[in-house]
């Protein structure tokens, strides 16, 4: 006569294996959210830098042709973590104007350049 015992429930080994698999899944999800957040922050910084460069370019277009000169790098007055540099190719008509905005990110520096032509009319 043999007796079979049915065990209901989980063994410690099964529980630990399930916990490891669950933890790996949670870690992967957290890393995906973190990567998404950093990507969103990068896009936001690029958008802000482009707006700063466009505003400076509009300011340059409203400046007298003879008064155009190089400047920078100087911190932006509204966003101190963004630096603004203006390079003017003097002696030409139209003058080539390069506006560069740079900011620091983890692991380095990012530059965004906007180029335009200004004429003496």
Contact map, one row per residue, 1 for C-alpha under 8 A:
1110000000000000000000000000000000000000000000000000000000000000000000000000000000000000000000000000000000000000000000000
1111000000000000000000000000000000000000000000000000000000000000000000000000000000000000000000000000000000000000000000000
1111100000000000000000000000000000000000000000000000000000000000000000000000000000000000000000000000000000000000000000000
0111110000000000000000000000000000000000000000000000000000000000000000000000000000000000000000000000000000000000000000000
0011111000000000000000000000000000000000000000000000000000000000000000000000000000000000000000000000000000000000000000000
0001111100000000000000000000000000000000000000000000000000000000000000000000000000000000000000000000000000000000000000000
0000111110000000000000000000000000000000000000000000000000000000000000000000000000000000000000000000000000000000000000000
0000011111000000000000000000000000000000000000000000000000000000000000000000000000000000000000000000000000000000000000000
0000001111100000000000000000000000000000000000000000000000000000000000000000000000000000000000000000000000000000000000000
0000000111110110000000000000000000000000000000000000000000000000000000000000000000000000000000000000000000000000000000000
0000000011111110000000000000000000000000000000000000000000000000000000000000000000000000000000000000000000000000000000000
0000000001111111000000000000000000000000000000000000000000000000000000000000000000000000000000000000000000000000000000000
0000000000111111100000000000000000000000000000000000000000000000000000000000000000000000000000000000000000000000000000000
0000000001111111110000000000000000000000000000000000000000000000000000000000000000000000000000000000000000000000000000000
0000000001111111111000000000000000000000000000000000000000000000000000000000000000000000000000000000000000000000000000000
0000000000011111111100000000000000000000000000000000000000000000000000000000000000000000000000000000000000000000000000000
0000000000001111111110000000000000000000000000000000000000000000000000000000000000000000000000000000000000000000000000000
0000000000000111111111000000000000000000000000000000000000000000000000000000000000000000000000000000000000000000000000000
0000000000000011111111100000000000000000000000000000000000000000000000000000000000000000000000000000000000000000000000000
0000000000000001111111110000000000000000000000000000000000000000000000000000000000000000000000000000000000000000000000000
0000000000000000111111111000000000000000000000000000000000000000000000000000000000000000000000000000000000000000000000000
0000000000000000011111111100000000000000000000000000000000000000000000000000000000000000000000000000000000000000000000000
0000000000000000001111111110000000000000000000000000000000000000000000000000000000000000000000000000000000000000000000000
0000000000000000000111111111000000000000000000000000000000000000000000000000000000000000000000000000000000000000000000000
0000000000000000000011111111100000000000000000000000000000000000000000000000000000000000000000000000000000000000000000000
0000000000000000000001111111110000000000000000000000000000000000000000000000000000000000000000000000000000000000000000000
0000000000000000000000111111111000000000000000000000000000000000000000000000000000000000000000000000000000000000000000000
0000000000000000000000011111111100000000000000000000000000000000000000000000000000000000000000000000000000000000000000000
0000000000000000000000001111111110000000000000000000000000000000000000000000000000000000000000000000000000000000000000000
0000000000000000000000000111111111000000000000000000000000000000000000000000000000000000000000000000000000000000000000000
0000000000000000000000000011111111100000000000000000000000000000000000000000000000000000000000000000000000000000000000000
0000000000000000000000000001111111110000000000000000000000000000000000000000000000000000000000000000000000000000000000000
0000000000000000000000000000111111111000000000000000000000000000000000000000000000000000000000000000000000000000000000000
0000000000000000000000000000011111111100000000000000000000000000000000000000000000000000000000000000000000000000000000000
0000000000000000000000000000001111111110000000000000000000000000000000000000000000000000000000000000000000000000000000000
0000000000000000000000000000000111111111000000000000000000000000000000000000000000000000000000000000000000000000000000000
0000000000000000000000000000000011111111100000000000000000000000000000000000000000000000000000000000000000000000000000000
0000000000000000000000000000000001111111110000000000000000000000000000000000000000000000000000000000000000000000000000000
0000000000000000000000000000000000111111111000000000000000000000000000000000000000000000000000000000000000000000000000000
0000000000000000000000000000000000011111111100000000000000000000000000000000000000000000000000000000000000000000000000000
0000000000000000000000000000000000001111111110000000000000000000000000000000000000000000000000000000000000000000000000000
0000000000000000000000000000000000000111111111000000000000000000000000000000000000000000000000000000000000000000000000000
0000000000000000000000000000000000000011111111100000000000000000000000000000000000000000000000000000000000000000000000000
0000000000000000000000000000000000000001111111110000000000000000000000000000000000000000000000000000000000000000000000000
0000000000000000000000000000000000000000111111111000000000000000000000000000000000000000000000000000000000000000000000000
0000000000000000000000000000000000000000011111111100000000000000000000000000000000000000000000000000000000000001000000000
0000000000000000000000000000000000000000001111111110000000000000000000000000000000000000000000000000000000000000000000000
0000000000000000000000000000000000000000000111111111000000000000000000000000000000000000000000000000000000000000000000000
0000000000000000000000000000000000000000000011111111100000000000000000000000000001000000000000000000110000000001000000000
0000000000000000000000000000000000000000000001111111110000000000000000000000000000000000000000000000100000000001010000000
0000000000000000000000000000000000000000000000111111111000000000000000000000000000000000000000000000000000000000000000000
0000000000000000000000000000000000000000000000011111111100000000000000000000000000000000000000000000100000000000000000000
0000000000000000000000000000000000000000000000001111111110000000000000000000000000010000000000000011100000000000110000000
0000000000000000000000000000000000000000000000000111111111000000000000000000000000000000000000000000000000000000010000000
0000000000000000000000000000000000000000000000000011111111100000000000000000000000000000000000000000000000000000000000000
0000000000000000000000000000000000000000000000000001111111110000000000000000000000000000000000000010000000000000000000000
0000000000000000000000000000000000000000000000000000111111111000000000000000000000000000000000000010000000000000000100000
0000000000000000000000000000000000000000000000000000011111111100000000000000000000000000000000000000000000000000000000000
0000000000000000000000000000000000000000000000000000001111111110000000000000000000000000000000000000000000000000000000000
0000000000000000000000000000000000000000000000000000000111111110000100000000000000000000000000000000000000000000000000000
0000000000000000000000000000000000000000000000000000000011111111000000000000000000000000000000000000000000000000000001000
0000000000000000000000000000000000000000000000000000000001111111000000000000000000000000000000000000000000000000000000000
0000000000000000000000000000000000000000000000000000000000111111101100000000000000000000000000000000000000000000000000000
0000000000000000000000000000000000000000000000000000000000001111111100000000000000000000000000000000000000000000000000000
0000000000000000000000000000000000000000000000000000000000000011111100000000000000000000000000000000000000000000000001110
0000000000000000000000000000000000000000000000000000000000000001111100000000000000000000000000000000000000000000000000000
0000000000000000000000000000000000000000000000000000000000000011111110000000000000000000000000000000000000000000000000000
0000000000000000000000000000000000000000000000000000000000010011111111000000000000000001000000000000000000000000000000000
0000000000000000000000000000000000000000000000000000000000000000001111100000000000000111010000000000000000000000000000000
0000000000000000000000000000000000000000000000000000000000000000000111110000000000001111000000000000000000000000000000000
0000000000000000000000000000000000000000000000000000000000000000000011111100000000001110000000000000000000000000000000000
0000000000000000000000000000000000000000000000000000000000000000000001111100000000111100000000000000000000000000000000000
0000000000000000000000000000000000000000000000000000000000000000000000111110000000111100000000000000000000000000000000000
0000000000000000000000000000000000000000000000000000000000000000000000111111000000111000000000000000000000000000000000000
0000000000000000000000000000000000000000000000000000000000000000000000001111101111110000000000000000000000000000000000000
0000000000000000000000000000000000000000000000000000000000000000000000000111111111110000000000000000000000000000000000000
0000000000000000000000000000000000000000000000000000000000000000000000000011111100000000000000000000000000000000000000000
0000000000000000000000000000000000000000000000000000000000000000000000000001111100000000000000000000000000000000000000000
0000000000000000000000000000000000000000000000000000000000000000000000000011111111000000000000000000000000000000000000000
0000000000000000000000000000000000000000000000000000000000000000000000000011111111100000000000000000000000000000000000000
0000000000000000000000000000000000000000000000000000000000000000000000000011001111100000000000000000001100000000000000000
0000000000000000000000000000000000000000000000001000000000000000000000000011001111110000000000000000111100000000000000000
0000000000000000000000000000000000000000000000000000000000000000000000011111000111111000000000000000111000000000000000000
0000000000000000000000000000000000000000000000000000100000000000000000011111000001111100000000000011110000000000000000000
0000000000000000000000000000000000000000000000000000000000000000000001111100000000111110000000000011100000000000000000000
0000000000000000000000000000000000000000000000000000000000000000000011111000000000011111000000001111000000000000000000000
0000000000000000000000000000000000000000000000000000000000000000000011100000000000001111100000001110000000000000000000000
0000000000000000000000000000000000000000000000000000000000000000000111000000000000000111110000111100000000000000000000000
0000000000000000000000000000000000000000000000000000000000000000000000000000000000000011111100111000000000000000000000000
0000000000000000000000000000000000000000000000000000000000000000000010000000000000000001111100110000000000000000000000000
0000000000000000000000000000000000000000000000000000000000000000000000000000000000000000111110100000000000000000000000000
0000000000000000000000000000000000000000000000000000000000000000000000000000000000000000111111110000000000000000000000000
0000000000000000000000000000000000000000000000000000000000000000000000000000000000000000001111100000000000000000000001110
0000000000000000000000000000000000000000000000000000000000000000000000000000000000000000000111110000000000000000000011110
0000000000000000000000000000000000000000000000000000000000000000000000000000000000000001111111111000000000000000000011100
0000000000000000000000000000000000000000000000000000000000000000000000000000000000000001110101111100000000000000001111000
0000000000000000000000000000000000000000000000000000000000000000000000000000000000000111100000111110000000000000001111000
0000000000000000000000000000000000000000000000000000000000000000000000000000000000000111000000011111000000000000111100000
0000000000000000000000000000000000000000000000000000100110000000000000000000000000011110000000001111100000000000111000000
0000000000000000000000000000000000000000000000000000100000000000000000000000000000011100000000000111110000000011110000000
0000000000000000000000000000000000000000000000001101100000000000000000000000000001111000000000000011111000000011100000000
0000000000000000000000000000000000000000000000001000000000000000000000000000000001110000000000000001111100001111000000000
0000000000000000000000000000000000000000000000000000000000000000000000000000000011100000000000000000111110001110000000000
0000000000000000000000000000000000000000000000000000000000000000000000000000000011000000000000000000011111011100000000000
0000000000000000000000000000000000000000000000000000000000000000000000000000000000000000000000000000001111111100000000000
0000000000000000000000000000000000000000000000000000000000000000000000000000000000000000000000000000000111111000000000000
0000000000000000000000000000000000000000000000000000000000000000000000000000000000000000000000000000000011111000000000000
0000000000000000000000000000000000000000000000000000000000000000000000000000000000000000000000000000000111111100000000000
0000000000000000000000000000000000000000000000000000000000000000000000000000000000000000000000000000011111111110000000000
0000000000000000000000000000000000000000000000000000000000000000000000000000000000000000000000000000011110011111000000000
0000000000000000000000000000000000000000000000000000000000000000000000000000000000000000000000000001111000001111100000000
0000000000000000000000000000000000000000000001001100000000000000000000000000000000000000000000000001110000000111110000000
0000000000000000000000000000000000000000000000000000100000000000000000000000000000000000000000000111100000000011111000000
0000000000000000000000000000000000000000000000000100110000000000000000000000000000000000000000000111000000000001111100000
0000000000000000000000000000000000000000000000000000000000000000000000000000000000000000000000011110000000000000111110000
0000000000000000000000000000000000000000000000000000000010000000000000000000000000000000000000011100000000000000011111000
0000000000000000000000000000000000000000000000000000000000000000000000000000000000000000000001111000000000000000001111100
0000000000000000000000000000000000000000000000000000000000001000100000000000000000000000000011111000000000000000000111110
0000000000000000000000000000000000000000000000000000000000000000100000000000000000000000000011100000000000000000000011111
0000000000000000000000000000000000000000000000000000000000000000100000000000000000000000000011000000000000000000000001111
0000000000000000000000000000000000000000000000000000000000000000000000000000000000000000000000000000000000000000000000111
